Amino acid sequence: MVAVVGCGGRLWWNDGGVSIELQEINLAVIGMTCTSCAQRVQTKLNQLPGVTASVNYATESAHIDFTGQYLPADFVRSIREAGYDAIAPERQSEVDEAIANDASSIRRHFWFSLAFAIPVVLLSMVPVLQFSGWQWFVFALTTPVVLWGAWPFHKVAWLNLRHGAANMDTLISLGTLAAYLWSVWALLLGGSGALNFRATHSLFIGAMADMGHAPALYFEVAAALPVFVLAGRWFESRAKRNSSSAMRALLSLRIDRATVVRDGIEVEVPLVELMVGDLFITKPGERIATDGEVIDGESSVDEALLTGESVPVSVGPGSKVVGATVNLDGRLLVRATGVGEQTKLAQIARLVAAAQSGKAPIQRLADRIAAVFVPTVLGLSLLTLVGWLLVTGDTQAAFAAAVAVVIIACPCALGLATPIALLVGTGRGAQLGIVLRGPETLEQSRRIDAMVLDKTGTITTGVMAVQSFTVAPGHDRGEVLKLAAEVESYSEHPLARAIVAAADALEPIGSVSGFLNSPGRGATATIGEVFVRVGRPTWVLEQANHSGAAWFDAAIRAAAEFGSAVVAVSGNDELLGLISLTDTVRPTSRRAVGELNQMGISITMLSGDSLAVARKVAAAVGIEDIVADVHPDEKVAAVVAAQTSGKVVAMVGDGVNDAAALVQADLGIAMSAGSDIAIEASDITLVRNDLLAAVDAIRLARRTLRIIKGNLFWAFAYNVAMIPLAAVGLLNPLLAGAAMAFSSVFVVANSLRLRRFQSISAMAPATT
């Protein structure tokens, strides 16, 4: 489920030219277990006049557009009438509690059922362990598993029955109850309750009756089936538990309080009381309270939240600033121009919400097959029962054959097919630095034929480093670099840290005194007898009363061509050097692009930087398709454009500004070194901050999907092939259970092949 985003409104026009307010709301829907549940809720909501609803099973949410006088409670009531529950906006705090309770419930049912099922299976399947009256002990252990452990499946099966539908839960409930009720009948009335009873094995149902054997017991089937499927549900619930984290992470960037200036006095007030036009103070190191215009002060602002770019922006009077960005080194007086839902942060949050609600529900293969498989099996079982009664008149044989049909169709392997492969695949992925979210990710990875790569932090490291260093004729490079580093060692500015890192191996020159920071411009200090300035070239030239020099101007032009940030250094008013800094390309990015091209995936690079900078980076890694100077909404537009052209798009990014595009893409891949928001909005997280990991992620996802599909095929193939044998009496229920168990063993063994998956980095590079 997802947290409630809330209500909003906009205008649209009807045929008569009258404006009507179209409102929208997102609700968390509780209790859906398959896509047919989502379809049922969606149909129920769309029956309301003036309502257009889209229910997403993958995110367990309902996005509702409506006109008229509806309250959230009206939609909650309609969802409850369909047999489910919902969280309305005023109950938003209950969403996390509901998620936790659901996961806790599954976990309790699993451990409870497992504890009872282990001795049941051992006693039923290993004759040497069977003591006098063992079957009564097994009956006592199986009963609580069937009645309480499997209750979640019985509940949903009953709900589906009321609506004339069937799904996985119907199969699980039916298989469990059939095995249990047959065994109870055999134990109480069929003669299998004798203290000296031992499990018997015979291929033919009729032969068992002719031999006078008591009916077989299938308590192990009834006890083990819920355990298998609950294990899968528990794994799935853990994957969904953080589905609302992306939106919460966005909103958590907002600060709680702001320092406003009223009547010349600084007053701290809650952020909700900040109004458009208010003046507020932002101190160094603080997040800017809301969108605004700088009235007084100079500073550098880290706008990676908005642009994703690592170079801070210098601001001064008249500059626009964005709420939740970080003021690095100066005190600013700002006039608020946007608050609440009017801010850039809120716009990005709405982009994420819109992209989430726009995703089509994932059609799970097992549920699609089960929708036809269950009624077919029921019909065949009934025909088997009637046929045996008409032909033989033997009630016990007829019932045994009918139960054998139900049991052979029981989805034991089906319940294991996806979660076991996911467990092995995700475990191997974790070893390789890849986190897969779940089956939806695998299904999308198969169809990916285009990939959009964010530049900063994805293709590049996102960390500034000294690219080049030009010094005045007659001066020593190491000495000038160390002078700059000594001054910058007192600053926390990202460019300062890069300069200090570049000079770490050099010996100190002398004592530093008189350090003074000029926010947004640079810093000064005295080192020995040299008065050093380090900062923006225009500021250094102005303060040194210098007009520049040929070498200096040439270095400035070269840096501008590459789009590098530049820092000038002067000593005693003499120009000493110009340091050019830029983001560095990851060493494996070029190979990663080549490997993706070999896989038939076309690459597009997105960047908030200038076209010149983007071209340089793209050329370094072999990318031809470039989109530069983009903001978050434009990144979404780039993904949508590719999708509109018929492409199935993967997006790789690492920043808050990438979150909406990551959700909009058919497959979102986030670098873990990036923002938590990007990670939570993605389908795959790369713990290993290496673009080759994105190649591995798609390869592993596709391999895991192939394993899952093979598992699902054989899970049905074994059972379907055996149904005719069971129907004609050539397969008694015990052997039907054994065949079902064998299909489960096959599924597990097939899934374990994923442990041999190797990273592309361990292989020879692809030829280009």
C-alpha distance (Angstrom), angle and dihedral (degrees) to the residues before:
residue distance angle dihedral
M1 . . .
V2 3.77 . .
A3 3.76 132.6 .
V4 3.76 116.8 -98.0
V5 3.76 111.8 -95.7
G6 3.77 91.2 -165.1
C7 3.76 137.7 -135.0
G8 3.76 128.6 -41.9
G9 3.78 136.7 168.7
R10 3.78 141.9 -146.1
L11 3.81 137.2 168.7
W12 3.77 128.1 -106.6
W13 3.80 132.1 170.3
N14 3.78 129.3 -119.1
D15 3.80 125.6 -148.3
G16 3.79 91.3 -87.5
G17 3.79 92.3 58.7
V18 3.81 92.4 -110.7
S19 3.79 116.6 139.9
I20 3.80 114.3 -124.3
E21 3.76 125.3 -172.3
L22 3.79 111.0 -118.0
Q23 3.80 109.8 -159.8
E24 3.77 130.3 -168.9
I25 3.78 137.5 -159.1
N26 3.80 136.3 179.3
L27 3.81 118.8 -145.5
A28 3.78 131.7 -173.4
V29 3.81 109.3 -123.6
I30 3.80 117.0 -149.7
G31 3.80 127.4 -155.8
M32 3.82 103.9 26.2
T33 3.81 112.4 141.2
C34 3.81 102.3 171.6
T35 3.78 143.4 11.0
S36 3.81 92.4 -91.4
C37 3.82 87.4 62.6
A38 3.80 90.4 54.3
Q39 3.79 91.0 48.3
R40 3.79 90.8 51.1
V41 3.82 92.8 51.7
Q42 3.80 91.0 45.8
T43 3.81 92.1 51.2
K44 3.80 91.2 49.1
L45 3.82 93.3 51.1
N46 3.81 93.4 45.7
Q47 3.79 89.8 56.8
L48 3.81 88.2 71.2
P49 3.84 112.2 95.3
G50 3.79 113.7 -103.9
V51 3.82 93.3 10.9
T52 3.81 128.1 123.8
A53 3.80 112.0 -178.2
S54 3.79 133.7 -177.6
V55 3.81 115.7 -166.0
N56 3.78 116.8 -161.7
Y57 3.79 115.5 -157.7
A58 3.81 93.3 -171.4
T59 3.82 92.2 60.6
E60 3.83 95.2 25.4
S61 3.79 91.4 -129.1
A62 3.78 139.5 126.0
H63 3.81 121.1 -143.0
I64 3.80 109.2 -161.5
D65 3.81 127.9 -169.6
F66 3.78 112.6 -169.5
T67 3.78 146.9 162.9
G68 3.77 125.7 -153.3
Q69 3.77 135.8 43.7
Y70 3.79 100.6 -43.4
L71 3.78 124.7 149.9
P72 3.82 124.4 -156.0
A73 3.80 87.8 -110.4
D74 3.82 89.4 62.9
F75 3.79 91.6 60.4
V76 3.80 92.4 43.4
R77 3.80 89.0 53.1
S78 3.81 91.6 50.4
I79 3.81 91.8 50.1
R80 3.80 90.4 49.9
E81 3.79 89.8 52.2
A82 3.80 87.1 58.2
G83 3.81 88.4 56.3
Y84 3.79 101.5 -98.7
D85 3.79 137.8 89.9
A86 3.80 135.1 -123.3
I87 3.78 140.4 -162.6
A88 3.80 114.9 -124.2
P89 3.84 122.7 -151.6
E90 3.76 94.5 -100.7
R91 3.83 89.1 55.7
Q92 3.80 95.9 48.6
S93 3.80 91.8 126.4
E94 3.81 88.8 65.5
V95 3.80 94.4 63.0
D96 3.80 96.7 81.4
E97 3.79 90.6 43.5
A98 3.81 90.8 52.1
I99 3.81 91.1 50.3
A100 3.80 91.6 49.5
N101 3.81 92.3 46.5
D102 3.80 92.1 50.8
A103 3.80 92.5 51.1
S104 3.80 91.4 45.1
S105 3.81 91.7 50.5
I106 3.80 93.0 52.0
R107 3.80 90.6 47.2
R108 3.83 92.6 51.4
H109 3.80 93.1 48.4
F110 3.82 91.3 48.3
W111 3.81 97.8 50.9
F112 3.80 92.2 41.7
S113 3.82 92.2 51.3
L114 3.81 93.6 43.3
A115 3.80 92.9 52.8
F116 3.81 91.5 54.5
A117 3.82 97.4 36.8
I118 3.82 97.3 57.4
P119 3.85 96.5 66.6
V120 3.81 90.4 39.0
V121 3.81 92.7 56.8
L122 3.81 93.4 42.9
L123 3.80 94.7 50.4
S124 3.81 93.1 43.3
M125 3.80 97.8 46.9
V126 3.84 102.4 34.8
P127 3.85 109.3 61.8
V128 3.81 93.3 -168.6
L129 3.80 89.0 66.3
Q130 3.81 94.3 53.3
F131 3.80 111.2 110.2
S132 3.79 128.9 -176.6
G133 3.80 108.2 -61.3
W134 3.79 93.3 6.4
Q135 3.79 91.6 142.9
W136 3.81 92.0 62.9
F137 3.78 90.2 52.4
V138 3.82 89.6 49.8
F139 3.82 89.4 48.7
A140 3.81 90.2 53.9
L141 3.81 91.8 50.0
T142 3.81 95.7 44.9
T143 3.80 96.9 49.3
P144 3.84 97.2 70.1
V145 3.82 90.0 45.7
V146 3.80 91.8 53.9
L147 3.80 95.9 41.5
W148 3.82 101.0 39.4
G149 3.81 109.6 9.1
A150 3.81 92.7 52.4
W151 3.81 94.4 36.8
P152 3.84 94.3 108.0
F153 3.81 89.0 60.3
H154 3.80 94.7 44.9
K155 3.80 90.2 50.5
V156 3.80 94.6 52.6
A157 3.81 92.4 41.3
W158 3.82 89.4 55.8
L159 3.78 90.5 47.9
N160 3.81 90.3 51.7
L161 3.78 91.1 46.7
R162 3.81 90.4 55.5
H163 3.81 88.5 55.8
G164 3.79 95.4 42.3
A165 3.80 94.0 -112.6
A166 3.79 137.5 119.0
N167 3.79 134.9 -156.0
M168 3.81 142.3 154.7
D169 3.78 91.5 -59.5
T170 3.82 89.7 56.0
L171 3.79 90.7 55.5
I172 3.79 92.9 46.6
S173 3.79 94.2 46.9
L174 3.81 93.1 44.2
G175 3.80 94.4 47.5
T176 3.79 92.9 47.1
L177 3.81 94.7 47.3
A178 3.83 94.2 43.4
A179 3.81 92.5 52.9
Y180 3.80 92.2 43.6
L181 3.82 98.6 45.0
W182 3.80 92.3 46.0
S183 3.80 89.9 50.7
V184 3.82 92.5 47.8
W185 3.81 90.4 50.4
A186 3.80 91.1 47.9
L187 3.81 90.9 47.7
L188 3.81 97.5 46.9
L189 3.80 103.5 30.2
G190 3.79 109.4 8.1
G191 3.78 99.8 65.3
S192 3.80 98.7 -105.2
G193 3.78 92.6 114.1
A194 3.80 95.5 78.8
L195 3.79 112.0 123.2
N196 3.82 91.6 -126.1
F197 3.84 93.3 51.5
R198 3.77 116.1 134.4
A199 3.80 128.7 -174.0
T200 3.80 110.9 -95.3
H201 3.79 128.9 -158.1
S202 3.79 126.0 -150.3
L203 3.78 131.8 152.6
F204 3.78 96.0 -142.7
I205 3.79 124.8 61.4
G206 3.79 91.3 -153.5
A207 3.79 91.5 51.1
M208 3.78 90.4 56.2
A209 3.77 90.9 55.6
D210 3.84 92.4 44.6
M211 3.82 90.4 51.2
G212 3.78 90.7 53.3
H213 3.77 93.0 -121.6
A214 3.76 118.2 158.3
P215 3.83 115.0 -112.7
A216 3.78 116.2 -82.1
L217 3.79 122.2 -106.9
Y218 3.82 124.3 -127.5
F219 3.78 102.4 -172.7
E220 3.81 89.8 127.7
V221 3.81 89.8 61.2
A222 3.79 92.2 49.3
A223 3.82 92.0 48.4
A224 3.81 100.3 41.4
L225 3.80 100.2 44.0
P226 3.84 96.4 66.9
V227 3.83 89.9 47.0
F228 3.80 92.7 55.9
V229 3.78 94.7 48.7
L230 3.82 95.9 40.6
A231 3.82 88.2 55.6
G232 3.79 88.9 57.3
R233 3.81 92.5 45.8
W234 3.79 91.8 50.3
F235 3.79 91.2 52.7
E236 3.81 90.6 48.3
S237 3.81 93.1 49.0
R238 3.81 90.8 53.0
A239 3.81 89.9 53.2
K240 3.81 91.8 51.1
R241 3.80 97.0 43.3
N242 3.81 93.7 92.4
S243 3.81 97.0 43.3
S244 3.80 92.0 118.0
S245 3.81 96.2 45.1
A246 3.81 96.5 94.7
M247 3.78 93.0 62.4
R248 3.80 93.3 42.5
A249 3.80 90.6 49.4
L250 3.80 90.7 53.2
L251 3.77 92.9 50.2
S252 3.82 92.3 44.9
L253 3.81 89.7 66.1
R254 3.77 88.4 73.5
I255 3.78 114.1 95.5
D256 3.80 117.9 -128.2
R257 3.79 99.1 -133.8
A258 3.80 139.2 29.0
T259 3.80 133.5 -158.7
V260 3.82 107.3 -126.8
V261 3.80 129.6 -174.0
R262 3.80 113.3 -129.5
D263 3.78 122.0 170.3
G264 3.79 88.8 -12.7
I265 3.81 92.8 -56.3
E266 3.81 124.9 112.9
V267 3.80 110.0 -128.3
E268 3.81 127.2 179.3
V269 3.82 111.5 -135.5
P270 3.82 135.7 170.5
L271 3.80 111.6 -87.7
V272 3.82 91.1 -118.7
E273 3.82 88.8 65.5
L274 3.81 93.1 56.5
M275 3.80 110.3 110.7
V276 3.80 134.0 -164.7
G277 3.80 107.4 -87.9
D278 3.81 95.3 28.9
L279 3.81 117.8 131.6
F280 3.80 114.8 -130.5
I281 3.79 136.8 178.9
T282 3.82 125.1 -126.0
K283 3.80 116.5 -167.8
P284 3.83 126.9 -157.8
G285 3.81 111.9 -74.2
E286 3.82 94.1 18.4
R287 3.77 128.3 116.5
I288 3.80 113.3 -112.5
A289 3.80 107.6 -107.1
T290 3.81 98.8 -135.4
D291 3.80 143.4 -24.6
G292 3.78 112.3 -58.4
E293 3.81 152.5 131.8
V294 3.80 122.8 -92.3
I295 3.83 111.0 -116.4
D296 3.78 99.0 175.7
G297 3.81 138.0 4.3
E298 3.80 137.3 41.3
S299 3.77 128.8 -114.2
S300 3.78 146.8 137.3
V301 3.79 117.6 -99.7
D302 3.80 126.3 -156.4
E303 3.82 102.6 -136.3
A304 3.79 96.8 173.1
L305 3.82 86.1 121.1
L306 3.80 89.1 67.7
T307 3.80 105.9 25.5
G308 3.79 103.3 22.1
E309 3.79 88.7 -136.3
S310 3.79 120.5 132.4
V311 3.84 99.1 -142.8
P312 3.83 111.3 95.3
V313 3.81 117.6 -128.4
S314 3.81 121.1 -123.6
V315 3.80 112.1 -131.1
G316 3.78 134.4 -172.8
P317 3.81 139.8 154.8
G318 3.81 109.2 -25.3
S319 3.82 95.1 19.6
K320 3.78 119.8 129.8
V321 3.81 117.5 -125.4
V322 3.79 130.4 -168.1
G323 3.78 126.9 -132.6
A324 3.84 116.4 -106.3
T325 3.83 93.0 21.2
V326 3.81 115.1 122.8
N327 3.81 124.6 -105.7
L328 3.80 103.1 -144.4
D329 3.78 111.2 -170.2
G330 3.81 117.9 -9.9
R331 3.80 141.1 63.8
L332 3.80 111.7 -111.0
L333 3.79 133.2 -166.5
V334 3.81 107.5 -153.1
R335 3.80 134.2 -175.1
A336 3.82 112.0 -141.6
T337 3.81 112.8 -120.3
G338 3.80 98.9 169.2
V339 3.79 132.9 24.7
G340 3.79 136.8 178.4
E341 3.81 112.6 -11.6
Q342 3.83 90.7 3.3
T343 3.82 94.4 70.2
K344 3.80 128.1 100.4
L345 3.80 89.3 -117.8
A346 3.81 90.9 57.1
Q347 3.79 89.8 48.2
I348 3.80 91.4 54.2
A349 3.82 89.2 48.3
R350 3.81 89.9 52.6
L351 3.81 89.9 49.7
V352 3.81 90.0 54.9
A353 3.81 91.9 47.1
A354 3.81 92.6 47.6
A355 3.79 92.4 49.1
Q356 3.82 91.0 49.1
S357 3.79 94.3 50.5
G358 3.80 90.8 45.8
K359 3.79 95.0 60.0
A360 3.79 114.1 104.0
P361 3.82 115.3 -120.9
I362 3.80 113.8 -95.4
Q363 3.79 110.9 -108.9
R364 3.79 104.5 -140.0
L365 3.78 113.0 -143.2
A366 3.79 95.1 -140.9
D367 3.82 92.9 52.7
R368 3.79 92.7 47.6
I369 3.79 90.9 53.5
A370 3.80 93.3 41.3
A371 3.80 91.4 55.8
V372 3.82 88.2 67.3
F373 3.79 99.1 25.3
V374 3.80 98.4 59.8
P375 3.82 99.9 54.2
T376 3.81 89.0 42.0
V377 3.80 91.8 54.0
L378 3.80 91.5 46.2
G379 3.77 90.4 51.8
L380 3.79 92.6 48.4
S381 3.80 91.3 48.0
L382 3.79 91.2 51.9
L383 3.81 91.8 46.9
T384 3.82 89.1 49.9
L385 3.80 91.8 52.3
V386 3.81 93.4 48.1
G387 3.81 93.1 43.2
W388 3.80 93.9 52.7
L389 3.81 92.0 46.7
L390 3.79 91.8 50.9
V391 3.80 95.2 44.8
T392 3.83 102.9 36.9
G393 3.77 107.2 11.6
D394 3.83 86.6 -141.6
T395 3.82 105.9 137.2
Q396 3.80 95.4 -170.6
A397 3.80 93.3 49.2
A398 3.81 91.2 45.6
F399 3.78 92.7 50.5
A400 3.82 92.0 44.7
A401 3.81 91.3 52.5
A402 3.81 91.9 47.2
V403 3.80 91.6 49.1
A404 3.81 90.5 46.8
V405 3.81 88.5 57.2
V406 3.81 91.6 51.7
I407 3.80 93.8 45.0
I408 3.80 95.4 47.2
A409 3.80 87.1 53.9
C410 3.79 92.3 47.3
P411 3.83 107.5 122.9
C412 3.78 100.5 -126.5
A413 3.80 93.4 132.6
L414 3.78 89.5 35.5
G415 3.79 89.3 60.7
L416 3.80 90.1 50.6
A417 3.79 98.4 41.7
T418 3.79 97.7 85.5
P419 3.83 105.7 27.1
I420 3.81 96.7 47.2
A421 3.80 92.4 50.0
L422 3.79 89.2 45.2
L423 3.78 92.3 50.4
V424 3.80 92.8 50.7
G425 3.80 94.2 39.8
T426 3.78 95.5 47.2
G427 3.79 90.8 44.1
R428 3.77 90.4 54.6
G429 3.79 89.3 43.9
A430 3.80 91.0 54.2
Q431 3.81 89.0 54.7
L432 3.80 88.0 54.4
G433 3.81 95.4 44.2
I434 3.82 97.0 -100.8
V435 3.82 126.7 125.4
L436 3.82 115.6 -164.5
R437 3.80 117.5 -163.3
G438 3.81 100.4 -150.2
P439 3.82 148.7 -77.3
E440 3.81 93.1 -37.7
T441 3.80 89.5 62.0
L442 3.78 92.1 52.2
E443 3.77 93.4 48.6
Q444 3.80 92.0 52.5
S445 3.81 95.2 44.9
R446 3.80 91.5 62.8
R447 3.81 92.4 63.4
I448 3.82 100.9 40.2
D449 3.81 111.4 127.3
A450 3.84 100.6 154.6
M451 3.78 132.6 46.2
V452 3.80 129.2 -164.7
L453 3.81 114.6 -155.5
D454 3.79 124.8 -161.4
K455 3.81 109.1 -139.3
T456 3.78 106.8 -143.4
G457 3.79 114.5 65.7
T458 3.81 92.3 1.1
I459 3.79 109.7 57.2
T460 3.81 88.3 14.3
T461 3.79 129.0 40.6
G462 3.81 94.8 -112.7
V463 3.82 89.3 -131.6
M464 3.81 121.0 112.9
A465 3.80 116.7 -123.9
V466 3.78 135.4 175.2
Q467 3.79 107.0 -91.6
S468 3.79 100.4 177.9
F469 3.79 138.9 -6.4
T470 3.80 124.2 -154.5
V471 3.83 120.2 -169.2
A472 3.79 132.5 -167.6
P473 3.80 115.6 -96.2
G474 3.79 112.6 -84.3
H475 3.81 96.3 24.0
D476 3.79 129.3 110.5
R477 3.85 114.9 -114.7
G478 3.79 94.5 -145.6
E479 3.80 93.1 49.3
V480 3.81 94.2 49.5
L481 3.82 92.6 45.6
K482 3.80 90.4 50.6
L483 3.82 91.8 50.2
A484 3.80 89.4 54.1
A485 3.82 92.3 45.4
E486 3.83 93.1 49.9
V487 3.81 89.9 56.8
E488 3.83 95.0 41.3
S489 3.80 92.2 49.6
Y490 3.81 86.9 80.4
S491 3.82 92.4 55.7
E492 3.81 130.9 79.2
H493 3.81 93.9 -156.2
P494 3.87 112.8 128.8
L495 3.80 91.4 -124.6
A496 3.80 90.0 50.0
R497 3.79 91.1 52.2
A498 3.82 90.5 51.3
I499 3.82 91.7 52.4
V500 3.81 91.7 48.0
A501 3.81 90.4 49.2
A502 3.82 90.8 52.0
A503 3.84 91.4 53.6
D504 3.81 98.2 41.9
A505 3.80 93.7 109.4
L506 3.83 93.6 53.0
E507 3.78 123.5 94.5
P508 3.86 118.7 -111.0
I509 3.81 114.1 -96.8
G510 3.79 102.6 -152.4
S511 3.76 146.2 -49.3
V512 3.82 118.4 -47.5
S513 3.80 120.9 -137.3
G514 3.76 138.8 165.0
F515 3.82 96.9 29.7
L516 3.82 111.2 -175.1
N517 3.78 126.1 178.6
S518 3.83 120.4 -149.2
P519 3.83 103.7 -162.6
G520 3.78 114.0 -126.0
R521 3.80 92.3 4.2
G522 3.80 113.0 57.2
A523 3.79 145.3 -90.9
T524 3.80 140.1 -86.2
A525 3.80 135.1 -154.6
T526 3.78 140.8 157.6
I527 3.81 116.2 -114.1
G528 3.77 110.5 -171.1
E529 3.78 102.0 -48.7
V530 3.81 96.6 -24.7
F531 3.83 121.0 99.3
V532 3.80 103.7 -148.0
R533 3.80 129.6 -161.8
V534 3.80 121.7 -168.1
G535 3.80 122.1 178.9
R536 3.79 148.1 72.0
P537 3.83 110.4 1.1
T538 3.82 94.1 -126.3
W539 3.79 91.0 51.5
V540 3.81 93.9 46.8
L541 3.82 91.5 48.9
E542 3.80 91.4 47.9
Q543 3.80 94.9 47.7
A544 3.82 93.0 44.3
N545 3.80 90.0 46.9
H546 3.78 87.6 -128.2
S547 3.80 128.7 146.1
G548 3.79 95.0 -154.4
A549 3.79 133.4 -112.7
A550 3.80 138.1 -106.7
W551 3.82 94.6 -104.1
F552 3.81 89.9 46.7
D553 3.82 94.7 49.9
A554 3.81 91.4 47.0
A555 3.81 90.9 52.0
I556 3.82 90.6 49.5
R557 3.82 91.1 52.4
A558 3.81 92.5 48.1
A559 3.78 91.7 50.7
A560 3.82 91.7 47.6
E561 3.80 90.6 52.7
F562 3.79 90.8 56.6
G563 3.80 93.7 38.8
S564 3.79 93.7 -120.0
A565 3.78 125.7 158.8
V566 3.82 111.4 -115.1
V567 3.81 132.9 -150.9
A568 3.80 122.0 -169.6
V569 3.83 124.8 -149.2
S570 3.80 126.2 -156.0
G571 3.81 132.3 177.2
N572 3.80 121.7 -158.9
D573 3.85 88.2 -14.6
E574 3.82 92.4 -53.4
L575 3.80 119.2 120.9
L576 3.80 107.4 -117.0
G577 3.79 106.9 169.4
L578 3.79 152.0 -25.1
I579 3.80 120.4 -129.5
S580 3.82 117.9 -155.5
L581 3.81 116.0 -157.6
T582 3.76 130.0 -172.8
D583 3.76 143.7 160.8
T584 3.82 112.2 -88.2
V585 3.80 126.1 -126.9
R586 3.80 114.9 -119.0
P587 3.82 108.7 -109.6
T588 3.82 93.0 -127.8
S589 3.81 97.5 46.4
R590 3.82 95.8 93.2
R591 3.80 93.0 52.2
A592 3.80 90.8 45.9
V593 3.81 91.2 54.4
G594 3.80 89.7 49.2
E595 3.81 92.3 50.2
L596 3.80 91.7 49.5
N597 3.79 90.6 51.0
Q598 3.81 88.7 50.7
M599 3.81 87.6 55.4
G600 3.80 89.7 56.1
I601 3.81 94.6 -105.9
S602 3.81 116.8 138.3
I603 3.83 116.1 -141.7
T604 3.81 130.7 -139.3
M605 3.81 122.3 -178.5
L606 3.83 120.4 -146.9
S607 3.80 122.0 -163.1
G608 3.77 138.4 170.7
D609 3.81 86.8 -149.9
S610 3.79 126.6 93.4
L611 3.79 121.2 -77.5
A612 3.80 91.2 -108.6
V613 3.80 92.7 56.7
A614 3.81 92.2 43.2
R615 3.80 91.6 51.8
K616 3.80 92.3 52.3
V617 3.81 92.6 52.6
A618 3.81 93.5 42.3
A619 3.80 91.3 51.7
A620 3.80 90.4 50.6
V621 3.81 92.3 57.9
G622 3.82 101.3 31.8
I623 3.81 102.0 -104.7
E624 3.81 118.7 145.0
D625 3.82 103.1 178.4
I626 3.84 110.5 75.0
V627 3.81 134.5 173.8
A628 3.83 112.6 -173.6
D629 3.82 136.6 -178.6
V630 3.83 92.6 34.6
H631 3.81 130.2 158.5
P632 3.83 126.3 -158.8
D633 3.82 95.4 -86.3
E634 3.80 90.1 47.8
K635 3.80 90.5 51.8
V636 3.80 88.4 55.6
A637 3.80 89.1 47.9
A638 3.82 90.5 52.5
V639 3.80 90.6 53.4
V640 3.81 92.0 45.8
A641 3.81 90.8 49.3
A642 3.80 90.8 54.7
Q643 3.80 91.0 47.1
T644 3.81 91.2 48.7
S645 3.80 89.6 54.8
G646 3.80 88.7 59.0
K647 3.80 99.3 -96.1
V648 3.79 124.5 137.2
V649 3.79 101.1 -136.9
A650 3.81 134.7 -150.6
M651 3.81 117.6 -167.5
V652 3.81 123.3 -156.0
G653 3.82 117.6 -165.4
D654 3.77 144.5 134.8
G655 3.82 110.4 -156.3
V656 3.79 139.8 80.5
N657 3.79 86.3 -111.2
D658 3.81 88.5 61.7
A659 3.82 95.7 52.3
A660 3.80 98.2 92.0
A661 3.82 92.4 45.0
L662 3.82 90.3 48.5
V663 3.79 90.3 55.4
Q664 3.81 94.1 42.5
A665 3.80 91.8 52.3
D666 3.78 118.8 87.8
L667 3.81 86.8 -121.2
G668 3.81 122.7 21.8
I669 3.82 118.6 -158.6
A670 3.83 120.4 -173.5
M671 3.80 132.4 -169.9
S672 3.81 109.5 -127.1
A673 3.81 91.6 -139.3
G674 3.80 86.9 66.0
S675 3.79 129.9 76.4
D676 3.80 123.4 -46.7
I677 3.79 88.1 -125.3
A678 3.80 93.2 59.7
I679 3.82 89.6 47.3
E680 3.79 93.7 50.6
A681 3.82 91.7 46.2
S682 3.80 92.9 52.6
D683 3.80 133.8 87.8
I684 3.82 93.7 -146.0
T685 3.80 127.8 32.0
L686 3.80 120.3 -158.2
V687 3.81 107.1 -146.4
R688 3.79 87.0 179.3
N689 3.80 101.9 69.0
D690 3.76 94.5 -140.2
L691 3.80 127.4 111.2
L692 3.81 88.6 -135.6
A693 3.80 84.9 68.2
A694 3.83 87.6 64.7
V695 3.81 88.1 56.8
D696 3.81 89.7 49.3
A697 3.82 90.3 47.2
I698 3.79 93.6 57.3
R699 3.80 92.4 42.4
L700 3.81 92.0 49.3
A701 3.80 93.0 44.3
R702 3.79 91.4 51.1
R703 3.81 92.3 46.2
T704 3.81 91.2 48.9
L705 3.80 90.9 48.5
R706 3.80 90.7 52.4
I707 3.80 89.5 51.2
I708 3.82 91.3 49.1
K709 3.80 92.2 49.4
G710 3.80 90.1 48.7
N711 3.79 89.3 49.5
L712 3.79 92.6 49.9
F713 3.80 91.9 47.6
W714 3.78 94.3 51.4
A715 3.80 93.0 40.2
F716 3.78 87.5 61.6
A717 3.80 97.0 31.8
Y718 3.82 94.1 58.5
N719 3.76 92.3 48.1
V720 3.80 98.4 40.0
A721 3.80 91.5 48.8
M722 3.79 89.7 53.0
I723 3.82 96.7 47.6
P724 3.83 94.8 82.6
L725 3.82 90.1 48.6
A726 3.79 90.8 51.0
A727 3.80 92.5 46.4
V728 3.82 93.9 55.5
G729 3.79 93.1 45.6
L730 3.80 98.0 -105.3
L731 3.79 92.3 118.3
N732 3.77 120.9 48.6
P733 3.82 119.5 -151.1
L734 3.79 92.9 -101.9
L735 3.80 92.7 56.7
A736 3.78 88.2 42.4
G737 3.78 87.1 58.5
A738 3.81 90.0 47.0
A739 3.81 91.1 51.4
M740 3.76 89.4 49.4
A741 3.81 89.8 50.1
F742 3.79 90.7 49.7
S743 3.79 90.4 54.6
S744 3.81 87.5 53.6
V745 3.81 91.3 52.0
F746 3.78 89.8 50.5
V747 3.81 91.4 50.8
V748 3.80 91.7 52.2
A749 3.81 93.6 46.4
N750 3.80 91.5 47.9
S751 3.80 91.4 50.1
L752 3.81 92.4 51.1
R753 3.81 88.8 65.8
L754 3.81 86.8 78.8
R755 3.80 89.4 72.6
R756 3.82 87.8 75.5
F757 3.82 93.6 59.3
Q758 3.84 111.1 128.4
S759 3.81 130.0 -152.8
I760 3.80 117.6 -111.8
S761 3.81 87.7 -125.3
A762 3.82 88.9 67.3
M763 3.80 91.0 56.0
A764 3.79 132.4 74.5
P765 3.83 113.2 -85.2
A766 3.77 116.7 -95.1
T767 3.78 115.8 -107.2
T768 3.78 116.0 -112.2
